[in-house]
Amino acid sequence: MMDSVTEFLSNRFVVAVGVATSALAVGFYWGAKHAKKKPPSSRPVFGKSFDVTSDERQRQILDYVVRHTNEHPVLSELRQVTLQHSRRTMLCPSEESRLLAQLVRMIGGRKCIEIGTFTGYNTLSVALALPHDGVMIACDVSTEYTDIGKPFWEKAGVAHKIDLRIQPALDTLNGLIAAGEANTFDFVFIDADKVNMKNYYEKSLQLIRPGGVIALDNVLWDGAVVDDSKQDEDTVAIRAVADHVRDDRRVDSSFLCLADGLQLAVKL
């Protein structure tokens, strides 16, 4: 009796799959035959929201994204100050930073690391998402830019959550591992020198707990990663780490066409 039922259900499943496949095939054929060709301006959008672009449609879409991104008032102030800086392209765009902060909140993050701080815009964004006793270890090699953000950290009331380490990031990461803090961090954001991205990733993987998230920024590198003529040290390193993370069976990864490209890896 059970064999008959199993055979019946199996046949029903095969028929259902066959019908669904046929419907998809018909739909695809009809769509391919009748669909209007999309104008060039409807191409997928990527790029930082504050980048200058000659594509008016893309400009409008990116402006729309920013207008619909919730941003803390102090974050907005720091963003505006940073946009006046000569190296403003190093700023993490608000829409990306907001996503990272929400990821930290969703995984119940309490201990985070940021590799590459600049003026501390994303540092502040993530710190705002942390509980009162949370900590963000911010790694940079100079106070030239971080000093811009410090007053805003204070103004937002989260300076006590931010532990700024001014030294090579690998020294900080190695120090944390040596101190027995492996498998205790919830989130790491890698946004520093590209040549060391793979080294940062490997150290971060030791430091985060199972279920923790590593986010790698600039993995599209303004499109250079798909241009075979680009063989500079940074571009080659970014391609290599993107392949490495994709093929790493220790994590579950995804690649987002957001801002200048964002690759996420969840430790298994």
C-alpha positions as CSV (number, residue, x, y, z in Angstrom):
1,M,0.0,0.0,0.0
2,M,2.8,2.5,1.0
3,D,4.6,1.7,-2.3
4,S,1.5,2.5,-4.3
5,V,1.0,5.8,-2.4
6,T,4.7,6.7,-2.8
7,E,4.5,5.9,-6.6
8,F,1.3,8.0,-6.9
9,L,2.8,11.0,-5.1
10,S,6.0,10.6,-7.1
11,N,4.0,10.7,-10.4
12,R,2.1,13.7,-9.3
13,F,5.3,15.5,-8.4
14,V,6.8,14.7,-11.9
15,V,3.7,15.9,-13.6
16,A,3.7,19.1,-11.6
17,V,7.3,19.8,-12.4
18,G,6.7,19.0,-16.1
19,V,3.7,21.4,-16.2
20,A,5.7,24.2,-14.4
21,T,8.7,23.7,-16.7
22,S,6.4,23.9,-19.8
23,A,4.8,27.0,-18.5
24,L,8.1,28.7,-17.8
25,A,9.3,27.7,-21.3
26,V,6.2,29.2,-22.9
27,G,6.4,32.3,-20.8
28,F,10.1,32.8,-21.7
29,Y,9.4,32.3,-25.4
30,W,6.5,34.8,-25.3
31,G,8.5,37.3,-23.3
32,A,11.6,37.0,-25.6
33,K,9.4,37.5,-28.6
34,H,7.2,40.4,-27.5
35,A,9.4,42.3,-24.9
36,K,10.4,45.8,-25.9
37,K,14.1,46.5,-26.0
38,K,15.1,48.4,-22.8
39,P,16.7,51.8,-23.2
40,P,20.3,52.1,-22.2
41,S,19.4,54.2,-19.2
42,S,17.5,51.2,-17.6
43,R,20.8,49.3,-17.1
44,P,21.5,48.0,-13.6
45,V,22.9,50.8,-11.4
46,F,26.0,50.5,-9.3
47,G,28.2,53.2,-7.8
48,K,28.4,55.3,-4.7
49,S,25.4,57.6,-4.3
50,F,27.6,60.7,-4.1
51,D,29.7,59.9,-7.3
52,V,29.4,62.3,-10.2
53,T,27.8,60.5,-13.1
54,S,26.9,61.7,-16.6
55,D,23.9,59.3,-16.7
56,E,20.9,61.3,-15.6
57,R,18.8,58.3,-15.1
58,Q,21.4,56.7,-12.8
59,R,21.8,60.0,-10.9
60,Q,18.0,60.1,-10.3
61,I,17.9,56.6,-9.1
62,L,20.9,57.0,-6.7
63,D,19.3,60.3,-5.4
64,Y,16.1,58.4,-4.8
65,V,18.0,55.7,-2.9
66,V,19.6,58.3,-0.6
67,R,16.2,60.0,0.1
68,H,14.8,56.7,1.2
69,T,17.7,55.8,3.5
70,N,17.1,56.5,7.1
71,E,20.1,58.4,8.5
72,H,20.8,59.5,12.1
73,P,21.1,63.4,12.2
74,V,24.7,63.2,13.4
75,L,25.6,60.7,10.7
76,S,24.2,63.2,8.2
77,E,26.3,65.9,9.6
78,L,29.5,63.8,9.4
79,R,28.7,62.7,5.9
80,Q,28.3,66.3,4.7
81,V,31.6,67.3,6.4
82,T,33.4,64.3,4.8
83,L,32.0,65.1,1.3
84,Q,33.9,68.4,1.5
85,H,37.1,66.5,1.9
86,S,39.5,66.1,-1.0
87,R,39.5,62.3,-0.4
88,R,35.7,62.1,-0.1
89,T,35.6,59.0,-2.5
90,M,36.9,57.0,0.5
91,L,33.6,57.6,2.3
92,C,31.3,54.6,2.7
93,P,28.0,55.7,1.1
94,S,25.0,56.0,3.4
95,E,22.9,53.3,1.7
96,E,25.7,50.7,2.1
97,S,26.5,51.8,5.7
98,R,22.9,51.6,6.7
99,L,22.8,48.0,5.3
100,L,25.8,47.0,7.4
101,A,24.4,48.6,10.5
102,Q,21.1,46.6,10.0
103,L,23.1,43.4,9.5
104,V,24.9,44.0,12.8
105,R,21.5,44.6,14.5
106,M,19.9,41.5,12.9
107,I,22.7,39.1,14.0
108,G,22.6,40.6,17.6
109,G,26.1,42.0,17.1
110,R,28.0,43.2,20.2
111,K,31.7,43.0,19.1
112,C,32.7,44.4,15.8
113,I,35.9,45.3,13.9
114,E,36.3,47.9,11.2
115,I,39.5,47.7,9.1
116,G,39.9,51.1,7.5
117,T,38.1,53.9,9.4
118,F,38.7,57.2,7.4
119,T,36.5,59.9,9.0
120,G,34.6,57.3,11.0
121,Y,31.2,57.6,9.2
122,N,30.6,53.9,9.0
123,T,32.2,53.5,12.4
124,L,29.5,55.7,13.8
125,S,26.7,54.0,11.8
126,V,27.6,50.6,13.2
127,A,28.2,51.9,16.8
128,L,24.7,53.3,16.8
129,A,23.4,49.8,16.0
130,L,25.3,48.3,18.9
131,P,23.9,47.9,22.4
132,H,25.2,50.2,25.1
133,D,28.0,47.8,26.1
134,G,28.9,46.9,22.5
135,V,32.3,47.6,21.1
136,M,33.6,48.6,17.7
137,I,37.3,48.2,17.2
138,A,38.3,50.7,14.6
139,C,41.6,50.1,12.8
140,D,43.5,52.8,11.0
141,V,47.1,54.0,10.5
142,S,46.6,57.7,11.0
143,T,44.6,60.2,13.1
144,E,44.5,62.7,10.2
145,Y,41.1,61.5,9.1
146,T,39.8,59.9,12.3
147,D,40.1,63.1,14.2
148,I,37.4,64.5,11.9
149,G,34.9,61.9,13.1
150,K,35.7,61.9,16.8
151,P,33.6,65.0,17.7
152,F,30.6,63.4,15.9
153,W,31.1,60.1,17.8
154,E,30.9,62.1,21.0
155,K,27.9,64.1,19.8
156,A,26.0,60.9,19.0
157,G,26.8,59.5,22.4
158,V,28.6,56.4,21.2
159,A,32.3,57.3,21.7
160,H,32.5,54.9,24.6
161,K,31.7,52.0,22.2
162,I,34.5,52.9,19.7
163,D,38.0,51.5,20.4
164,L,40.3,53.3,17.9
165,R,43.6,51.5,17.3
166,I,46.1,53.5,15.4
167,Q,48.6,51.0,14.0
168,P,48.7,48.5,11.1
169,A,45.5,46.5,11.1
170,L,47.3,43.2,10.9
171,D,49.0,44.1,14.2
172,T,45.7,44.7,15.8
173,L,44.1,41.5,14.4
174,N,47.1,39.4,15.5
175,G,47.0,41.0,18.9
176,L,43.4,40.1,19.3
177,I,44.0,36.5,18.3
178,A,47.0,36.3,20.7
179,A,44.8,37.6,23.5
180,G,42.4,34.7,23.1
181,E,39.6,36.5,21.3
182,A,39.3,34.1,18.4
183,N,35.7,33.1,17.6
184,T,34.2,36.0,19.7
185,F,33.5,38.7,17.2
186,D,30.2,39.1,15.4
187,F,31.1,41.4,12.4
188,V,34.1,42.6,10.5
189,F,34.1,45.3,7.8
190,I,37.2,45.3,5.5
191,D,37.7,48.6,3.8
192,A,41.4,49.3,3.8
193,D,44.4,48.7,1.5
194,K,43.5,46.2,-1.2
195,V,46.8,44.3,-1.3
196,N,46.2,43.0,2.2
197,M,42.5,42.2,1.7
198,K,43.1,38.4,1.7
199,N,45.3,38.7,4.9
200,Y,42.6,40.7,6.6
201,Y,39.9,38.2,5.5
202,E,41.9,35.2,6.9
203,K,42.5,36.9,10.2
204,S,38.9,38.1,10.5
205,L,37.7,34.5,9.8
206,Q,39.7,33.4,12.9
207,L,38.2,36.2,15.0
208,I,34.5,35.9,14.1
209,R,32.2,33.3,15.7
210,P,30.1,30.8,13.6
211,G,27.3,32.9,12.2
212,G,29.4,36.0,12.2
213,V,29.7,38.2,9.1
214,I,32.7,39.5,7.2
215,A,31.9,42.3,4.7
216,L,34.5,43.2,2.0
217,D,34.1,46.6,0.4
218,N,35.2,47.9,-3.1
219,V,35.1,44.4,-4.7
220,L,34.0,46.0,-8.1
221,W,36.7,48.6,-7.9
222,D,34.9,51.0,-10.2
223,G,34.5,48.2,-12.8
224,A,38.2,47.5,-13.1
225,V,37.8,43.9,-12.0
226,V,36.2,43.0,-15.3
227,D,38.7,44.9,-17.5
228,D,41.5,42.5,-18.5
229,S,43.8,45.5,-19.3
230,K,43.8,46.4,-15.6
231,Q,46.6,44.4,-14.0
232,D,47.7,46.8,-11.3
233,E,48.4,45.5,-7.8
234,D,45.2,46.6,-6.2
235,T,42.9,45.3,-9.0
236,V,44.7,41.9,-9.1
237,A,44.4,41.6,-5.3
238,I,40.7,42.4,-5.3
239,R,40.0,39.8,-8.0
240,A,42.0,37.2,-6.1
241,V,40.2,37.8,-2.8
242,A,36.8,37.7,-4.5
243,D,37.6,34.3,-6.0
244,H,39.0,33.1,-2.7
245,V,35.9,34.1,-0.7
246,R,33.6,32.6,-3.4
247,D,35.4,29.3,-3.2
248,D,35.9,29.2,0.5
249,R,33.8,26.3,2.0
250,R,34.2,27.7,5.5
251,V,31.7,30.4,4.7
252,D,28.4,31.1,2.9
253,S,29.1,34.0,0.7
254,S,27.2,36.5,-1.6
255,F,28.3,39.3,-3.9
256,L,26.2,42.4,-4.1
257,C,26.2,45.0,-6.9
258,L,25.9,47.8,-4.2
259,A,27.9,51.0,-4.2
260,D,31.4,49.9,-5.4
261,G,30.6,46.2,-4.8
262,L,30.1,44.4,-1.4
263,Q,31.0,40.8,-0.7
264,L,29.5,39.2,2.4
265,A,30.7,36.0,4.0
266,V,28.9,34.2,6.9
267,K,31.1,31.9,8.9
268,L,29.7,28.3,8.9
